[in-house]
C-alpha cells in the first residue's frame, strides 16, 4: 500500500514510518522544511513538500495514495494557547483529505486525544471507545472522520493519551513536564495527585496505526492506551527521581505558573480503557509502561 502521512517528521511518525515500511508498505511523508524533509528521508520514506495549510497539496497527495494517516497538528499554536486556530487548521486539512478520498473505500486514519473524554463530562469510570459527543475541541475532528464512513471512506480515529512515551519522545507532554520541573526546582502535581493519566509507548501506538490503516472498520474510534491510568503524583515522583529534585503538591491557583500551557491538563482524571480496541484489532501493548520508561533514564540523559 502507498501511504501518505502528514506530520511525518514528528514524534509519533518516527515510529509509524518504520512500522509501515517493515510491513511492506511504501510511505510518502509531508515535510514543510528542509530539516523535516531530511528527517523523513532518513526514516526511509519519500518526501512531499508542503504544510497543513496547503489544502490543494494535501488533496493531491491523498488522491495519489492508497491510504492516509493524518498525524499533523499545530502543536505550536496549541502551546501558545491558540486552540481555536489549531483546531480550525485540523478541520480544514481533514476536509481536504476526506473530500479527495470520498467514494474510494481507501483508509484515512486520524488522531484525537483521550483527554477530551473527561473534559466532555465523563467522570467516575474509565472512558471507552463508545464515548462520543456532539462537538467540542478536537471532538469536531473526530466526528468529521467518523462521518466520512458514510461517504465511501474507510475512516478511523485513534485517541492518543496525554503521554505517548519512549526514547523517541523529545517534545511531548513528558519532556515538557521535565523541563518545567528543572526550571521550578521541584516536580509538581496538583492537589493529592490521585488523578490518573493513561499512557502508551510510542512503538505500541505505531503498531495500532498500522493495524487501523490495514483493517479498521469504517467509522471506528480506537484507543491507543497501554497504561489505563497512572496517578499523576507517581509521574511527578518519577520525574523528581530522574532529575534529582524534590516532589511536592501545587495549589490550583499556582498551576499556570508551574505547568505553563499544561496547567489545564495536569489535574484531569483521565482513566481510559482500550478493551474494545484490543478485541477488535487484536492489538496488545507489549513495551514498557510510563513509570518503567521514566525510570529507564533516557528522558534525563
GIBELVEN-V816553 format. One line per field, one symbol per residue. ss: DSSP state (h for helix, s for strand, l for the rest). burial: 1 if it has 24 or more other C-alpha atoms within 12 Angstrom, else 0. A space follows every 10 residues. Layout:
BEGIN
ss: ???
burial: ???
END
This chain:
BEGIN
ss: lsssssllll llhhhhhhhh hhlllsssss sllhhhhhhh hhlllssssl llllhhhhhh hhhhllssss llllhhhhhl llhhhhhhhh hhhhhhhhhh hlllllssss ssslhhhhhl llllllslll llllllllhh hhhhhhhhhh hllsssssss llssslllll llhhhhhhhh hhhhlsssss lllllsssss shhhhhhhhh hhhhhlllls ssssllssss shhhhhhhhh hhhllsssss lhhhhhhhhh hhllllllls lsllhhhhhh hllllllllh hhhhhllhhh l
burial: 0111111111 1111111111 1000111111 1100011011 1011111111 1111101110 1111111111 1111100000 0000011111 1111111111 1101111111 1111111110 0000011110 1100001111 1111111110 1111111111 1111111111 0111111111 1101011111 0010111111 1111111111 1111111111 1111111111 1111111111 1110001111 0000100111 1111111111 1111101100 1011101011 1111100011 0
END
